[in-house]
Amino acid sequence: MPQYAFLIYEKEIPVEDIPPEVMEANLAAPEKIEAMGARIVSEYPMQPGSTATTLQKGGAITDGPFIEGKETVAGVFVVECRDLDQAIAIGKLLPIMDGGIEIRPLHEM
């Protein structure tokens, strides 16, 4: 089955400020994804963008994320899906407060 990376972009807020219904929806997502016949291969919640270190062409090293923006990557996970349509349906399950989700097919290895 093809694999898709889901990159979750959100504004940075403290975990304790995430609304309870958003946390509950996040916790319920894996079971719903499995029920759709897809499989989570891996998932990686991320520390805030302020903890990032960026290496740029020419060797420059900077603190923080590479791109300045309102949202930062909050997490990444990989799911085996039948196709892009199923990946999009899975993306719609995920609670997004102020950001978005980038769904990107991965190269088959």
N, C-alpha and C positions, 0 to 999 in steps of 0.2 A: 504494500500500500504506500502511496506517496506520503511524504512528510512535509508539514508546513510549520514554519516558525511564526509564533504570535508574539509581536513586540507590543507591549502595553505602555502607552504614553499617558502620563497624568501630571498635573501640577503637584509639586512636592508639598505634602502636608504631613504632620506627625501621625503616626499610626493610631494614636488614641483619638484623633479627630476624624477618623474615617467613620461615616455613619454605620450603625449596627446592621442595617439592611444591606449595605454594600458588602460588609464583611461576611454576612450570612450567605449572600449570593456567591461570593468568591469561594467559600467553603463547600457550597453545594455543587459548584460547577464540575468537579471531576466525576462525580457520580452521574450527572446528566450527560457528560461527554461520553462516558462508557456506555450509557443506555442508548446513545445514538449509533453505537457500533464503531466508534473511533477509540483510539488509545493514546493516552498521554505518555510520551516517551521520556520526557524530562521537563523539569520546571525549575526556574531560578528566580526567586524574588530578589530584588536588588536593593542595596543600600542607597541612600539619597545621592543624587548627582554631585552634591558638594563633596562627596568622598572619592570621586573619580580622579584619575590621573590620566592626562592625554599626551600621547606622543605624536608630534607632528612631523611632516616632511622636513628634513634638514636637522632633525634631532631635538627640536625645541620640546621641552616638557612643561606642561601647565597643569594647574590644579583645576578641577571641575570638568564638566562634560565638554565634548568637542564643540558642539553647536550651542549657541545661546538661544534660548527659546522659553516660552511659557511652560511647556511640558518637558518632562525628562523621561527616559526609559525607566519604568517602575518594575518591570519584570519581563522575562522571556520564557516561553515554554514551547515545546515541540510536540506536535500531535500527528499521529498517523490517521489520515482521512481518506475516504474513497476518492474525493475530488475537491476542487475549489469550492463548489457549491456547498458541500458538507462543511468545509473549513469556515466559510462565511456564516453558516448557520451556527456553528460553535462560537464564532466571534460575537454573534448577537446575544449569546447567553451571558457573556461577561459584563459585569456592571462597570460602566465607565462614568466617572463623575464629571470631569471637565476635559478629558483628553480624547484619545482614540486608540484603535488597535490597527497595527500594520500586520497583514497576513502575507507571508512570503514563502513560496515553494522552495524547498531545499533540493540541491542536486542529489540524485541518487548515487550512492557509493557502491 
